[in-house]
């Protein structure tokens, strides 16, 4: 092939359409005051990274738990709790005791994940945080307790969500990030259509990908994981998107 032909072939494969430019931040609808109630390891920081790039300084985030290196790496400042800092408009909450009360004037974005996937990933983090020996009995005790918490969390937040609540499954977030984030942005801004060039720019800067598959987990066992899923069957069948995700190969 001649050099001229190679250059033409390379050029003809490229998309000739110019990439649309994001709207100025001043024209982007601001997020309303929202608590992000998330089950551990359900993609909260992946979502946060994109929202931070989309909203910029309009997003004032509060990390109720000990901030990790992630926030510093992403250039995200952690503001005070909503009850103390009126400027804070996006706050993370795990609702550990399932006693979090809904507050007037707040939205609730709920993140969750298939229990086996979430618990396997959470256990790895717990080993880092708590230290100690990694054993099969330790994992099984952790998983059974976590399974009970997952069921209560789902019944309270994700199944038949109350008005002002948006349930977001991890599986949808990683499989269809642009569509999922567009829906989240509409929810946060009161129905304003998202600026797609700005959204796509955010996703290019902070891609959302699936992480920590249960099938590569060090204690993966088909029988035990199957038992966990059976214990959570009713909640899986009733929560948006989980039954479909479970049927995928």
Secondary structure, 3 states (H helix, E strand, C coil): CCHHHHHHHHHHHCCCCCCCCCCCHHHCCCCCCEEEEECCCCCHHHHHHHHHHHHHHHCCEEECCCCCHHHHHHCCCECCCCCCCCCCCEEEECCCCCCCCCCCCCEEEEEECCHHHHHHHHHHHHHHHHCCCCCHHHHHHHHHHHHHHHHHHHHHHHCCCCCCEEEEEHHHHHHCHHHHHHHHHHHHCCCCCCCHHHHHHHHHHCCCCCCCCHHHCCCCCHHHHHHHHHHCHHHHHHCCCHHHHHHCC
